[in-house]
Amino acid sequence: MKWFTLTSGILTLLIGFWIFANPLVVTASIGWLLALIIFLAGITGFMNYMSKPSEERNSWNLLQSVISIIFGFILLTSSIFSLTTAVVTIAAYWILVIGILRLISAYRLRQAGFSSDNHLLITGIFALVIGLILLGQPLLSSAIIGRFVALLLIAVGLSSLFIFWQLR
């Protein structure tokens, strides 16, 4: 048990230092995962739209699903090198569009008399702010994301090493 703790601590620490030196690799890897999530969210939204009776279908939900499918597909077909900034830029546009669609949905719900439904308004505003930040500095955002992951791995590695020394 204690040797596993030592081995995993050293490996995690080394990976953390490597990622800290190469932060964009993490962002590209996250890009593949994000692309898959965006694509699957679009497919799920489209299937949900199609499963509803025609009188319950909302064209904004359809538009959101189609945009998610398109952005997800673009990301999935990108090269690993272009994902470092492209993932942040495309995610920023996706987040902006989703934010705008949420604000439109919140406005329409208020017009229909559902004034207690503020979560769409709040998440729409939050999405717009995050999207604008990411869009403003995609490469810097990629590097920051990579560095945060690296620092987390370094902290976990150090924690494992401290546990090893306590087990001795």
N, C-alpha and C positions, 0 to 999 in steps of 0.2 A: 504494500500500500504506500509506504513512504517513498519508495523508489519511483513509483508512478507519479507521485506528487512532484518529485524533483525533476523527472523527465518532462512532464507536461509544463512545469513552470519554466524550465529552460527553453523549451520549444516555443512556448507562447511569448516569452520575452524576446527571443530572437526574431520571431515573426513580427512582433510589434515594432522592433527596431527597423526591420526591413521595410515594413509598410510606412513607417515614419519617413524613411529616406525616399520612398516611392509612393506618395499618397494618391496619385492619380490612378494607380492600378486598382485600388479599392473602389474608387468611384466607377471605373469601367465595369468591375464585377457587380457592383450594386446596380449599375445600369442594366445589365442583363436581367437581374431579378426585377427591377422596376419595370422594364419593358414587358416582362411576362405578366406582372401584376396588372399593368395598365391594359394590356391586350385581353386578359381574362376578365377584367372588370367590364370592358366593353362588350365582350361576348355574353357575359352574364346579364348585363343590362339589356342587351338586345333580345336575349331569350325571354327575359322577364317582360319586356315590352310586347313581344309577339304572343306570350301566353295569356295576356289580358284580353278581355272582350273589347271590341272596337270603341265602345263608348267610354271606356276607362283609360284608353291610351292617351299619352301626353307626347306631343311632338318634340317638346324640349328634352324629354327622357330619351327619345329615339336619337335626337341630334347628339346628345351627350354620349350615348353608346357608340355611335358611328365614329365620332371624333376620337374616343378612347381606342377603338379598334385601329384606326388609321395611325395614331401616334404610337401605339404599342407595336404595330407592324413595322413602322419606320425604325424604331429602336431595335427591334429584334433582328433586323437585317443590316444593322450598322456594324462596322468593323470595331474591334476592340480599341483601336487607337482613337477613332473618332468619337467613341462613347464618352471619353473624359469630359469634353465640353458639350458635346451634343446631347448627352443624357440630361445634363442640367438645363440646357436651353430648351429642349423639347418638353421636359418635365415642367419647366417654368411656363411655357405656352399652354400646356395641358392644364396646369393648375389655374392659370388666368382664365381660360375658357370655362372651366368647371366653376370657378368663382362667379363669373358673369352669369352663367346659367342658373346657379343657385340664387343669385340676387333676383333674377327675373322670376324664378319660381316663387321666391318669398314674396315678391311684389304681387304676383297673380293670386297667391293664397290670401294675402291681405285684402285684395279686391273682392275675393270670394267670401270674405267674412271670417277667415281663420287667423285672427290677430294673435292668438297665443302661441303660434308656431314660429318662434324666433330662431330656432337652431339653423335654419337655412340662411337667414340673414347674417348671423354671426359667423358661420362657417364660410359663407360667400366672401365676406369682408376679410376674414383671416386668409383665405386662399388668394385673394388679390394681393395682399401685402406680401405673403411668402413668394408668390409668383414674380412680383416686381423685384424683390431682393435677389432671387435666383437669376432672373433675366439680366439684371444690371451687372453682375460679376460672375459669369458661369465658371470660368477657370479658377478663380479664387474660391468659389463655393465648393468646387471639386476638391481642391487641395485641403480646404478646411474639413470637409467630410472625412477625407483620408487620414488626416492628422488626428481627428477625434477617435477614429477607430483604432489607430496605432496607439494612442495614449491609453485607451481602454485595455487593449491587449497587454501593454507594458504593465499596467496596474494589476491585471489578473495574473500575469507571470510572476511579478514580485510577491503578490499575495500567496501564490503557490509555493514559492521558495521559503517564505516566512513560515508557512505551515509545515514544510519539510523540516526546518530547523527546530520547530516546536515538537515534532514527532520523534526526534532523535533522543 
